[in-house]
């Protein structure tokens, strides 16, 4: 059943600056430090310039520093602008510019035993279906072929599942994929291509089905919070969602290097609650002193995953959803910067 969100919960100290936010986001968990300490070799992160990539790269660097030794974290992306690349280099992360759609550039990447694959595309996929499939299904083949023998964690999405009844608690790893729309279909293609190479070369692989990462600049909770703050209607037709603090997402992804195997390990990754969008809006109303404008009526189904398997491996998340909402409410009040990229979590037809 959906979790109620009410007042009277512990008050979280506010986050006031980007530096403070990025430090908290990239703070490694004790479990991550332990698990990376068990691995040998450098860590290569493909798609470091995305929304989660900088957090994950910085967390990996901090965790390896705590482990000791001289292992490298290598971040790979196009890096069209110098700023993000320079910021990573200052943190001790080696960066490489690479177009992953070009076979010769992929072939030139260094041999690394631990790979986190985060590259792909989602938004703008409608109307650019060919590019979406190239990025989400063809390019993974180039990477999977190049890194046969490496331990790989592949970021995927809960969108590979069908909409499920809210009362079910979410799709499990045993739920047959039935993706809606070309974006979701192409991400299942990504999984299948990596799985093919994993089985062919007996390479350890984890398919990391995420649903959804949240922080103060991006995510489902920010989308709802902004609407309440601006007095805009909150449509609750897609009435329920799973979320997970981005720091916990990054820690779990890196820990998944340790559970990779062939045939692949499949893990649903999200927070433990099924959140009611209506209750999230009401909670923001309490935090902001504003009455939310609710429209629509909750459907009986939603895009939900059950994370019991991953939570059994890695434990309870370090940051609760209500803490994130408290942080976001304050962030909006102080006009903190956002990525200005709505998640379109309301989408039910798979068109992004």
N, C-alpha and C positions, 0 to 999 in steps of 0.2 A: 504494500500500500504506500501511497505518497506520504512523505514526511511533512508534518506541520512545522512552520517556522514562526516563532512567536517572540515577543519581547521578554525580557527577564533573563536572557542568556548572558554569559560573561562578556564584558566589554573589552575589545581588542585595542591595544595602543595604536594610534594612527600612524600611517605612513605618509610622509610629507614631501619626499624628494625622490627623483629617479634613482639617485645613488643608493638610497635606503631600500627602495623597491628591488633594485637589481641585486643587492647584497642578500636580501632575504630570499628572493627567488632562487638564487644559485647556491644557497647554503646546503652542503651535502649532508645527508642523513647518516647516522652511524652505520646503518645497514649497508648503505652504498659504499662507504669507506671500507667496510669489511669485505664486501663482495668484489670490489675492484682490486683489493689487495690480494685476492686469490687468483686473479688473471695475470697472464704474462703478455708483454708486448704493448705497443702503442695503440691508441684509439683514433680511428678515422671517422669523421662525421660528415656525411654527404648531405648538403642542404643546410649549411650552418647559418645562412643569411635569412632564414624564415622567421616566423613568429616565435617558435620554441627553440630554434637552433642556438642562438646566443646564450640562452639560459643553460641549455644542456652542455654546451662546450665549456662554459665557465665553471659549471658544477663539476664536470669531469676533471678539469684542471685542478680545482681546489681539492677534490677527493684524492687524486693521485699525489698531490703534494703532501697530504696527510699520511698517505701510505708510505711515502719515502721512495727512493729510487729516482731514475731519470727518464721515465717513460714520457713520450710525447702525446699531446692531443693535437690532432691535425684537422682543421676546419676547411671544408671544400665548398665553394659556391662560385657563381659568376662574379660576385662583388663588383657590380657596375659603378658603385660609388665608393670612394676611398675611406670614408668615415667609419663604417662598421668594421671594415677589415683592420684598420689601424687600431680600433678599440680592442679587438680580439688579440692582436699581436702584443699590445701593451700588457695584457693579462697572462702572457706566456703561452699563448695558443699559436701554433704555426698555421699559417693560412696558405691555401693554394687556389688560384683561380682556374676554373674548369667548366667547360660546357659539357654537361653529362650526356647531351644528345650526340656528341661527336666521338666516334669510336676511338680515334687516335688519341684524343685528350684523356679519355677514360683509361686507355691502355698505359698512358704515361704516369698515372697515379702510383704512388709507392705501395709496395707490398706491406700490408698491415694485417695482423691476425684478428683484430676486433673492429667491426664496422657497424656504424649506426646509419641507416638509410632514412633520410627525412625529405627527400626531394619529391616534387610532384606539383600538381595544380588542381584547384577546386573552383574558385570563384571566377566567373566569366566563361565557364565551360559550355554553357548554352550559347550556341552560335559559333563556337570554336571547338567543335567536337573532335576534329582531326588532331588538333594540337593537344587536347586533353588526353586522347588515347596514346599519342606519341610520348607524352611526358609520364603517363601513369602506367603504361603497359610495354611500350617499345624500349624506352630508356632503361627501365629496370632490368631488361634482358641483357643490355650491354654491361650493366654494373654486376649483375649476378654471375655472368660468364667470367668477367674480369677477376672477381674475388671468390671464385670457387676454392674451397678449402679454408676460407676465413670464417670466423664466427660472426653472424650478421643478425642485427635486430632491424626489422622493417616496420616503419610506421605505417599503419593502415587505419581503418575507421570502422566505427559501428554501423556506418551506412551500408556495409555489405549485407546486413541483416534486413529482413522486412520489418515493417511496423508491427509491433506486438501489443497484446492487451496490457494496459497499465497494471492491472492486478496481477500479471504474471511475474512482475519483478524484473523483467528484462530478458533479452535473448541470452542464452548461454553459449559457450563454445561449441556445444553439440547442435545448436539450432542451424539448420541448413541455410547457407547464404541465399538471398533472393533480393538482390539490389534493385532499387527503383531509380531509374534515370541513368544517363550515360556517365556522369561523374562516378556514381557508386559502382556501376558496371566496370568501369575502367580500373577502379581500385581493386576490385576482385581480380581483374586481369593481372594487376601488379602482383598480388599474392600468388596467383597460379604460376606466373613466370618464375618468381623466386623459388617457389616450391619445386618446380621442375628441376632447376639447377641444383637445389639442395639434395634432392633424391638422387640425381644423376651422379653427383660427386661426393655424396655422403657428407655434405657440409652442414654444420650446425646452424639452425635458423630459428628465430622467434618472430611470429607475426603479431604485431602490437596493435590491437584494435582499440583505438582511443575514442572516447565519447564523453565529454569534451574538455579541453584545457581551458582554464580561466585564470586571469590575473587582472590588474587594475586598468590596463590599457586595451584589453580585448577579451571577448568571450561572451557567453550567454548571459552571465550575471551582469556584465557591464551593459549589454544591450537593453535588458529590462530596467536596470537602474537609470540609464540615460532617459528612457521614455518617461519614467515616473518623475524624474528631476525636471524635465521639460514640459510636463503636462500632456504628453502624447499618449494615445491609446495603446494599451498592451493587449494584443490579441492572444487569447488563451486556447484557441482551437487545438494547436499543438501544445497541450496543456501540461506536459511533464517532460523533464529532462534529467540527464545525469551530468555532473560536472566534477572536475578534479583540479585542485590548485596546481598551477603549472610547475612549481618546484617539485611537487610529488610526481608529476608526469615525468619530468626529466630524471629524477632518481630511479623510478621504476624502469624507465627505458634502458638506462645504463645497467641496472641490475639484471635485466633480461638477457644480457650477454652471457650470464652464468647459467641460464636455464635453456639456452638454445640447443637444439638437437635436430637430428634427421631420422624419421620424418619430422617436420617442423612442430615446435611448440606454438600453440595458439592461445593468446591471452586477451580477454576483455579487460580494459583498463579504464576505470572511472572511480568516482566517489561511491560510498556505500549507500547513499540515499537515492530514492526517486523523488526529485523535487517537483512540487506543484508550482507552475509559473504564476498562478493566481496568488499563492501564498508568498512567493518571492516578491511580487509587486507590493503586497500588503506590508511585508517586512520593510521594504524600502520606504513605504509611506510612513511607518513608525520612525525609521531612522532619519528621514528627511523632513518630517512634519508636513507632508504633502499627501493629498488624497489621490491614490492611483486611479486612472481611468481604465476600466476593464471592459473589453469587448469580446464577443464570441462566446462559445460554450465548448468546454473540453470534450475532445473526441475520446472514444473508448480505447484508442490505440495511440502509440507514440514510438519514436525511435529510441529505444532503451536497451541497455546491456546489463547483464548481471556480472559483477566483478568479483564474485566470491573466490574464484580460483586464484586470481592475482593477489587479492587481499590476504588470502591464506598463506601465500608465499612471502609477501613483503610487509604485512601488517597494516594497521589502520593508518590512513593519511595523517600527515603532521599538521595540516591546516584545514579547519572545518569550513563548510560552505557559509555559515553565518559570519565567521570571521572575515571571509573575503567580502561579503556584502557590507559589513561595517567599514572595511577599508575603502571599498568603492564609493560608498556614500560620502565619506570624507574627501576622497579624491575628486569627486565631482564638485563638491562644495568649494574646494580650493582651486578648481579649474586645472587640475593636473592633466598632462598631455595624454591623448589616446591615439591608437593607430588608425582610427576612423575606418575600420573594416568590419561592418556588421556581419555576424555569423550566418544570418538567414536561418536560424534554428527553427523558425516557424514553417519552413518548407516541408510539404508533405508529398510533393510530386517529383522530387529528385532533381528539379531544375535549378541549378545554381549559376 
